[in-house]
Amino acid sequence: MLTLIALVLALLFLPSPWGAIVVVAAAVIDLIETGVFVWWSRRRRRRGPASVGVQSLVGRGGVALDRLDPGSASPGQVRVEGEIWSARASAPVDPGGQVTVAAVDGLTLEVVPARDE
């Protein structure tokens, strides 16, 4: 865009040697700007694809808000990444207990008690 503006200025308003200088300077700035944008986009791509959706919760830790019993018909609740989710556990977990998300079934998380390390 800068090169186009420089061309219009060079053709309509600037005297002979200054018009060429302005056009070359604008082209160099445009090339540098394009190189920076390409470098920036490749730098961000190296981090890998963005993790989105409920499947990105698998492996994350959370806290049980209710008692989670494996035999219970109704799911309890856990807080994962600041959000409250319905959850079922493979082993009993007391309120305040640390859990790890093992799987996602619809909008219900399947959790396991977190291992103490």
C-alpha positions as CSV (number, residue, x, y, z in Angstrom):
1,M,0.0,0.0,0.0
2,L,2.8,2.3,0.9
3,T,4.4,1.7,-2.5
4,L,1.2,2.7,-4.3
5,I,1.0,6.0,-2.4
6,A,4.7,6.7,-3.2
7,L,4.0,6.0,-6.9
8,V,1.1,8.5,-6.9
9,L,3.2,11.1,-5.2
10,A,6.2,10.5,-7.5
11,L,4.1,10.8,-10.7
12,L,2.0,13.7,-9.7
13,F,3.8,15.9,-7.2
14,L,7.5,15.2,-6.7
15,P,10.3,16.4,-9.0
16,S,12.4,13.8,-11.0
17,P,15.1,12.5,-8.6
18,W,13.0,12.7,-5.5
19,G,10.2,10.7,-7.0
20,A,12.4,7.7,-7.7
21,I,13.9,7.9,-4.2
22,V,10.5,7.9,-2.5
23,V,9.3,4.9,-4.6
24,V,12.4,2.9,-3.8
25,A,12.2,3.7,-0.1
26,A,8.5,2.8,0.1
27,A,9.2,-0.5,-1.7
28,V,12.0,-1.4,0.7
29,I,9.7,-0.6,3.7
30,D,7.0,-2.8,2.2
31,L,9.4,-5.7,1.7
32,I,10.7,-5.4,5.2
33,E,7.1,-5.2,6.6
34,T,6.1,-8.3,4.6
35,G,9.2,-10.2,5.8
36,V,8.3,-9.4,9.4
37,F,4.7,-10.6,8.9
38,V,5.9,-13.9,7.4
39,W,8.4,-14.4,10.3
40,W,5.7,-13.6,12.8
41,S,3.2,-16.1,11.3
42,R,5.8,-18.9,11.1
43,R,6.9,-18.2,14.7
44,R,3.4,-18.7,16.0
45,R,2.9,-21.8,13.9
46,R,5.9,-23.6,15.6
47,R,4.0,-23.7,18.8
48,G,1.6,-26.2,17.4
49,P,-2.1,-26.1,16.7
50,A,-4.2,-24.3,19.3
51,S,-5.9,-26.7,21.7
52,V,-9.7,-26.1,21.7
53,G,-12.8,-28.0,22.6
54,V,-13.6,-30.2,25.5
55,Q,-11.1,-32.8,24.5
56,S,-8.4,-30.3,25.5
57,L,-9.4,-30.8,29.1
58,V,-8.1,-34.4,29.2
59,G,-5.1,-34.6,31.5
60,R,-5.9,-31.3,33.2
61,G,-6.3,-31.1,37.0
62,G,-9.3,-30.0,39.0
63,V,-11.0,-29.9,42.3
64,A,-14.1,-31.9,43.3
65,L,-16.9,-29.7,44.5
66,D,-19.2,-32.6,45.5
67,R,-18.6,-36.1,46.7
68,L,-17.9,-38.2,43.6
69,D,-19.0,-41.9,44.0
70,P,-18.5,-44.4,41.2
71,G,-21.8,-46.1,41.9
72,S,-23.9,-42.9,42.1
73,A,-26.6,-42.4,39.4
74,S,-26.2,-38.6,39.3
75,P,-22.9,-36.9,38.5
76,G,-21.1,-34.6,40.9
77,Q,-19.4,-31.4,40.1
78,V,-15.7,-30.4,39.6
79,R,-13.9,-27.2,38.9
80,V,-11.4,-27.5,36.0
81,E,-9.7,-24.4,34.5
82,G,-12.0,-22.1,36.5
83,E,-15.2,-23.7,35.1
84,I,-17.6,-26.0,36.8
85,W,-18.3,-29.3,35.0
86,S,-20.5,-32.4,35.7
87,A,-18.3,-35.3,36.5
88,R,-18.2,-39.0,37.3
89,A,-15.3,-40.6,39.1
90,S,-13.7,-44.1,38.8
91,A,-13.0,-44.0,42.6
92,P,-14.5,-42.1,45.5
93,V,-13.4,-38.5,45.8
94,D,-14.3,-36.2,48.7
95,P,-15.2,-32.6,48.2
96,G,-12.0,-30.5,47.8
97,G,-10.1,-33.6,46.5
98,Q,-7.8,-33.2,43.6
99,V,-8.8,-34.9,40.4
100,T,-7.5,-35.4,36.9
101,V,-9.7,-35.5,33.8
102,A,-9.4,-38.9,32.1
103,A,-12.1,-38.6,29.4
104,V,-15.0,-36.5,28.2
105,D,-18.5,-38.0,27.6
106,G,-20.7,-35.3,26.1
107,L,-20.6,-32.5,28.8
108,T,-19.7,-34.9,31.6
109,L,-16.1,-35.3,32.6
110,E,-14.7,-38.7,33.6
111,V,-12.2,-38.1,36.3
112,V,-9.8,-40.1,38.4
113,P,-8.3,-39.0,41.8
114,A,-5.1,-37.1,41.3
115,R,-1.9,-38.9,42.3
116,D,0.2,-37.2,44.9
117,E,3.7,-36.6,43.5
